[in-house]
């Protein structure tokens, strides 16, 4: 994203008081990003490329676990 990155977007969402589950999607291959995203509150992290069904499954898990307590990576 040209003006703001995903980390800043997630921080803004959480700082607003929202409990929206966040799933990070990235083409960058840095293992630290997965750990960082989950530690900062994301419910999942997908590495591009991925199968569409993988995203659907992760969305379903996030919706079932409204508080985002389960951390998932693919």
CORFEN-V90482 format. One line per field, one symbol per residue. ss: DSSP state (a for helix, b for strand, c for the rest). psi: psi as a letter, one per 20 degrees, with the letter a starting at -180 (. if undefined). A space follows every 50 residues. Layout:
# CORFEN-V90482
ss=???
psi=???
This chain:
# CORFEN-V90482
ss=cccccaaaaaaaaaacccccccbbbbccccaaaaaaaaaccccbbbbccc caaaaaaaaaaaaacccccccbbc
psi=phiqrhghggggghhijqjpppoppqipmohhhgggghhjiqirpppqqr qhhgggghgggghhmhikhpppq.
